[in-house]
Amino acid sequence: MPAFISAKSLYWQAVTNELIGLSYKDIRDTPSAVNYLQKAIEQYSQLKSVASGGGVNEIMRGIASKN
């Protein structure tokens, strides 16, 4: 996690993990993408952020269908 993301801000940690996961997806590093996107899903779940977590789940399904 980048140093500028506060350890106390779970939302921004989730957003950061989602963006890192999407970056790995773009360069076709599927294992790393899945790792970061799974972290984001868990963090959004802790925040009870259904919409954000649902969006990341859709991305994960897209990755899974390509493998």
C-alpha positions as CSV (number, residue, x, y, z in Angstrom):
1,M,0.0,0.0,0.0
2,P,1.4,3.4,-0.9
3,A,2.6,5.4,2.1
4,F,0.3,8.3,1.3
5,I,-2.8,6.2,1.9
6,S,-3.7,6.4,5.6
7,A,-3.9,3.2,7.5
8,K,-7.0,4.6,9.1
9,S,-8.9,5.1,5.9
10,L,-10.3,1.8,4.8
11,Y,-12.2,3.3,2.0
12,W,-9.1,4.8,0.3
13,Q,-7.3,1.6,0.9
14,A,-10.1,-0.3,-1.0
15,V,-10.0,2.3,-3.8
16,T,-6.2,2.0,-4.1
17,N,-6.3,-1.8,-4.2
18,E,-9.0,-1.7,-6.8
19,L,-7.0,0.6,-9.0
20,I,-3.8,-1.4,-8.6
21,G,-5.8,-4.5,-9.5
22,L,-7.2,-2.9,-12.6
23,S,-3.7,-1.8,-13.6
24,Y,-2.4,-5.4,-13.3
25,K,-5.5,-6.6,-15.3
26,D,-4.6,-4.1,-18.1
27,I,-1.1,-5.6,-18.3
28,R,-2.5,-9.1,-18.2
29,D,-0.9,-10.0,-14.9
30,T,-4.0,-12.0,-13.8
31,P,-2.7,-13.4,-10.5
32,S,-1.7,-10.0,-9.2
33,A,-4.9,-8.4,-10.5
34,V,-7.0,-11.0,-8.7
35,N,-5.0,-10.6,-5.5
36,Y,-5.5,-6.8,-5.3
37,L,-9.1,-7.0,-6.5
38,Q,-9.9,-9.6,-3.8
39,K,-8.4,-7.3,-1.1
40,A,-10.6,-4.4,-2.4
41,I,-13.7,-6.7,-2.3
42,E,-13.0,-7.6,1.3
43,Q,-12.4,-4.0,2.3
44,Y,-15.6,-2.8,0.5
45,S,-17.4,-5.5,2.3
46,Q,-16.1,-4.3,5.7
47,L,-17.4,-0.9,4.8
48,K,-20.7,-2.3,3.7
49,S,-20.2,-0.6,0.4
50,V,-22.4,-2.8,-1.8
51,A,-22.1,-0.8,-5.0
52,S,-18.3,-0.6,-5.0
53,G,-17.9,-4.2,-4.0
54,G,-20.4,-5.3,-6.7
55,G,-18.5,-3.5,-9.3
56,V,-15.2,-5.2,-8.4
57,N,-17.0,-8.5,-8.4
58,E,-18.1,-7.9,-12.0
59,I,-14.5,-7.3,-12.9
60,M,-13.4,-10.5,-11.2
61,R,-16.1,-12.4,-13.1
62,G,-14.7,-11.0,-16.3
63,I,-11.2,-12.1,-15.5
64,A,-12.4,-15.5,-14.5
65,S,-14.3,-16.0,-17.8
66,K,-11.1,-15.2,-19.8
67,N,-9.1,-18.0,-18.1
